Amino acid sequence: MTAYLIKSVSVVGAEPTDLLIRDGVVAETGAALSAPDATVLDGTGLVALPGLVDLHTHLREPGREDAETVETGSRAAALGGYTAVCAMANTSPVADTAGVVEQVWRLGREAGLVDVQPIGAVTVGLAGEQLAELGAMADSAARVRIFSDDGHCVADPKLMRRALEYVKAFDGIIAQHAEEPRLTEGAQMHEGEVSTRLGLTGWPAVAEEAIIARDVLLAEHVGSRLHVCHVSTAGSVEVLRQAKARGVKVTAEVTPHHLLLTDAHAETYDPVYKVNPPLRTATDIAALRAALAEGVIDIIATDHAPHAVEDKECEWAYARPGMLGLETALSIALDVLGPQWDLIAERMSRAPARIAGLTGHGLDPAPGVPANLTLVDPAARRVIEPAELASRSRNTPYARMTLPGRIVATFLRGEPTVLDGKAIK
Ligand SMILES: NC(=O)N[C@@H](CC(=O)O)C(=O)O
């Protein structure tokens, strides 16, 4: 195994130091380190962060390998600075059995670019009718701890209660896609002024808020852990704030796009802006940013949702919802939060690793810690060219935008997965 000596790098924004990576761990930190056998990297001007952890990634394998595979999604993740991703269950077949989650977990290991932690479905086939084999998935080689029907809401309150009760036995979490389906029938975008003007059926904020309110009460009632996926409204933030103040075991995520883009983008009728939950208003964005700073929202999760050209480049009404996220998340976080490195490390690495129970991830680079880390050049700016992305899909809403920050290198257990901004394999 090659050793790496990173000279003069700022660890999570602190004064520059040298970092020696050897045998999969951070072996030493300090001034003027030397290691004759090590490959030397100049870290001047760079920031070392604990490797980013994404709690919400769609990898599309099995079933839609034309849109993404575990390998291409893993490469996109490594290039985005990630060392671990949690793979959502809405594949085909659905990841609702030990067999499928083990397959995804094994494909992740074979790709060897990030740790791929499968998420299991809550209900059989995501149909919302019958609990999936949660215990068998938890006991499988993939050791599933997060369960989600993401893409669909577990709308039946009795099923949701049973799921929350069931996962308590192994300290599992139910990650809810909060969308009351009766309130979003036929919805195409956020319900508001813009949807009225465009004549598109709206997806009202209350459809999200009503489910979150119900679920925090259920989680409180059974004393179990709830995670809320892609929070998108100011009202949801208030519900979460109250629940957290009461001590409910609830955590929540926001996506980079919900921190930056508004429903006004729908005026272009470009389906690249169609996403679920939909892009909301500037007021929602302000509330989400404040909640993230405050900790009412615990983490940034990408909801990386690759889609094939034929599913995206069509009429708005027929396009699938979802946008790419892995290769641009850190840049959007930098744009939105500025160089608040401790906050970025907390919301994009430490907290998601803690929630998912991913030991070895989310730890600041320090002696003895597994070398899962990423090096960022905050001064660099880059133009996003969809054709240059490692994802197999092209549906980024940031095409041809200039974004701050560049991932220079990523290390997974001491081995580089990205060097000089390029994937190693
Ligand atoms: N977030 C999205 O817009 N899309 C997700 C699932 C979903 O939540 O609809 C996808 O799997 O494509």
The ligand as an SDF file (V2000), in Angstrom:
LIG
                    3D

 12 11  0  0  0  0  0  0  0  0999 V2000
  -36.4690   12.7620   -5.9200 N   0  0  0  0  0  0  0  0  0  0  0  0
  -36.9460   12.5490   -7.1300 C   0  0  0  0  0  0  0  0  0  0  0  0
  -37.4160   13.4800   -7.7800 O   0  0  0  0  0  0  0  0  0  0  0  0
  -36.9240   11.3330   -7.6780 N   0  0  0  0  0  0  0  0  0  0  0  0
  -36.5950   10.1180   -7.0020 C   0  0  0  0  0  0  0  0  0  0  0  0
  -37.7240    9.5090   -6.2820 C   0  0  0  0  0  0  0  0  0  0  0  0
  -38.7620   10.4400   -5.8330 C   0  0  0  0  0  0  0  0  0  0  0  0
  -38.6580   10.9450   -4.6980 O   0  0  0  0  0  0  0  0  0  0  0  0
  -39.7160   10.6580   -6.5820 O   0  0  0  0  0  0  0  0  0  0  0  0
  -36.0900    9.1320   -8.0310 C   0  0  0  0  0  0  0  0  0  0  0  0
  -35.8670    7.9470   -7.6810 O   0  0  0  0  0  0  0  0  0  0  0  0
  -35.9240    9.5040   -9.1820 O   0  0  0  0  0  0  0  0  0  0  0  0
  1  2  1  0
  2  3  2  0
  2  4  1  0
  4  5  1  0
  5  6  1  0
  5 10  1  0
  6  7  1  0
  7  8  2  0
  7  9  1  0
 10 11  2  0
 10 12  1  0
M  END
$$$$
